[in-house]
Amino acid sequence: MSGGSDAAAAWRPGGPATASPPGGLAYRPIEERDLPFLAELYASTRREEVARTPWSEEEREQFLAWQFEAQHKHYQEHYPDCEFLVIEEEAIGRRVAIGRLYLDRWDEEIRLVDIALLPEHRGKGRGAAILERILAEGGEKGVPVSIHVESENPALRLYERLGFRHVDTNGVYHLMRWTPGTKPDGDER
């Protein structure tokens, strides 16, 4: 994780997808000061699922905080070369954090480790625009793009629409892969 604004200023995008974000958006490396935002973002993606438990609201929030810490630590340890980015929206005179994009590039594949947007920014085409840039980079390099997606994730339909296909299952996670030459509707070119 980046240590501060000096690290952010020194950051160079790892590839075309992060060098040129969709209009109105910007990326920057995560910093220590982003952890509360990232924890809340994570919780926003899991609250509906956790609401089905018999736990109190306090227990649910504690569980989500613990899960975020475990996930964050796992990603930092297992994806040491990953671009851990905050997605920002350009607002009047300033940028506001609206999501995260964790992208790792390997010789044989681009791994979309994680992408998430705050609830009020979902369903507006921003996620699709980001994904399309990542797929374009995969197409230019001739490598597949993959992501692990939980079986109940509403974005699963978006990935399928963009041409990702289910290739493996590990517990509740589906490994999905987009291969160069696949049209957005999933048909081969």
Secondary structure, 3 states (H helix, E strand, C coil): CECCHHHHHHCCCCCHHHHCCCCCEEEEECEHHHHHHHHHHHHHHHHHHHCCCCCCHHHHHHHHHHHHHHHHHHHHHHCCCCEEEEEEEEECCEEEEEEEEEEEEECCEEEEEEEEECHHHCCCCHHHHHHHHHHHHHHHHCCCEEEEEECCCCCHHHHHHCCCEEEEEECCEEEEEECCCECCCCCEC
